């Protein structure tokens, strides 16, 4: 099967599953009579709107770099002198699969005895997404295409915003503040 079709299917199938997991997770909290704001943990309310804004900006950026990989990059492209196009499949799966399980793990953690092991699993899940997003950013930067300068810069900026959100806001800020006052 064509590498680009596989990447498109990964995005359609697993991207939908991420959205459904969030919908299901928030619904699960609401049906249990709990406030979905519990998912913020101890993250101060004053910075929550900024995190939400960057979540949406990161999603917009995601569409730019994904579009670029799907429509402007040849499948014979080698990234960072080492990774072939099919490496994108693994990176996207390393973003989607952990993202699908994050909310369920966090809800279970909130509802459970809050063991250190469960928290470590959540941290590993978020840091896996962050690491994969860093590689996607590096892949985007490495493209250096001459034929579509706008899309190159849009995908690099989009990947940078996405990486900022997954690495800094989720992987560092949320993880370090979740237990504050909770």
N, C-alpha and C positions, 0 to 999 in steps of 0.2 A: 504494500500500500504506500502511496505517496507520503513522504515525510511531512509535508504541509497539511495534508488531510488529517493525518494522525494528530498533529499539533492542534488543528482546529477542533477535532473531536474531543481531545483532552480538555480544551477550554470550554466547549459546550457542555459536555457531560459533567466534568468535575466542578466547573464554575457554577453550574446549576445546583449541584449537590452542596456546595459551600453556602449558597444563598438559602437553600432549603434547611440546612442544619441551623442557620441563624434564626430562621423563621420558627422552626420547631423548638429550638432552645428557648427563645423568648416566650413562645406560647406555653411551653412546659412550666416556666416560672410563673407566668400569669395564671395558669390553671391551678397551680398550687397555692395561689393567693400571695405570691411573692413579687416584689418589685424588681423588674429587670435591671434597675440601677444597681442591684447587688453585684452585677458583673464588673462594675467600676472598682469594687473593693474600696480601698482607701485613697484612690486618686482624687485629689481635691476638685470640687465642683468648678472652681474658677478655671482650671485648665481643660476640663472635659470638652467644652465647645471647640477649642483649638484642635484637640485630638480628632473630634468628629469631622471638622473641616478638612484636616489632613487625610482622613480616611477617604473622603470623597475626592480630594485632589489626587490621592494615590490611585484611586480607582480610575480616574480619567487618564492619569499617566500610564496606568496599566494597559488601557486600550491603545494608546499611542505606540508603546513599544511592542505590544503583541501584534498590532496591525503591521508594523514594520517587519517583524520576524516572518509573518505570514505572507505578505505581499511584496516586499522589497528585497528580501534576502534570498539568495540562491541556496538550494539544499546542499551544494558542494562547499559552502562557506565553512571555513575553519576559524573558530574563535580562540583567541589568546594562543595561537600557534599550537593548539593541543586538542580542542574539543570540536567534534563535528556537529552538524545540524541536529542530529538525533539526541544530542546532549540536552537540547532545549526540552525535549519530552520529559526527561528525568527532573530537570529543574522546575518545570511547571507542576509536575506531580508532587515534588517536595514543597511546593507552596500550597497546592490545593488540598492534599490529603491531611496534613497537619491542621490547616485552616478549618477543614470539615469537623475535626474532632475536638478542636479547642473549646468551643462553647459547651459541649456536653461534658468534657472533662472538668471545666471550671464550675459548672452547675453541680456536678457530682461532688467536687471538692467543697463547695459552699455547704452542701447538704450533709457532708460526712464529718468524720473526725478530724479532717484537715491534716492528714499525715504528711510528713516530709517527703515521702516517696511520691505521693500524688502531686505535690507541688513541683517536685523535680521533673515529673513527666510533663506537666504544663509548661515549665520553663524550656524543656527540650523541644517541645512542639513549637513554641514561639521562636526559639532561636534557630530551629531548622528552617522555618519560613524566612527569617532574616538572612541566614547564610545563602539560601537559594536566591533571594532577591539581590544580594550583593553580586553574586555571579551573573545574574541577568543584567545588572547595571554594567558590569565589566564587559559582557558580551555586546551590549548596546554601544558602549564607547568604542570598542574595538572595530566596529563596522566601517567607520570612516568612508562612507559612500560619497561619491562626487555627483551622482545623478539626481539625488533628491535631498538637497541640503535642509529644507524645512523639516522633512520627516525625520532625518537623522537627529537634528537638534531637539525636535519634539519628543522623539523616543528616548533620547539621553536624559532630557529634563524630566520626562515622565517616569523613567526608571529611577532617577535620583529621588524624586518625591516619593515614589512607592517604597524605595529602600529606606528613606528617612522614616517613613511611617512604620515599616515592619521592624527595622533594626533599632531605631532610637525610641519611638513612641511606644511600640508594643514590647520590644525585646529588652528595653532598659527602663523606661519610665513606668509603664504599667506593671512590669514584674517587680520593680523595686518599691512601688507605692501601694500595691494591692493590699498588703497586710497592715498598712498604716491606719491606725484607728479602727481596724475591723476585727 
